[in-house]
C-alpha cells in the first residue's frame, strides 16, 4: 500500500484476476475489467478462488494447528 497502509481497494477483483486463467495458465482478465462485473458474480468467483487456494477459515485454522 501507500505509506505503509494496506490497499484494500478492489481486493476481490484483484485476487480473482490473479487466479483466473485459461487451460494453458494464461491470465484471462484484468482486475479493472473484473471489477466492472456485478458484485455478486465477483463474490461467487472470489469464494471459489479462496476455496481452491486453501484460504477458507477452516483451512487457515487447520494450518495453524501444525
C-alpha positions, 0 to 999 in steps of 0.5 A: 500500500501507500505509506505503509497502509494496506490497499484494500481497494478492489481486493476481490477483483484483484485476487480473482484476476490473479487466479483466473486463467485459461487451460494453458495458465494464461491470465484471462482478465484484468482486475479493472475489467473484473471489477466492472462485473456485478458484485455478486458474480465477483463474490461467487468467483472470489469464494471459489478462488479462496476455496481452491487456494486453501484460504477458507477459515477452516483451512487457515485454522487447520494450518495453524494447528501444525 
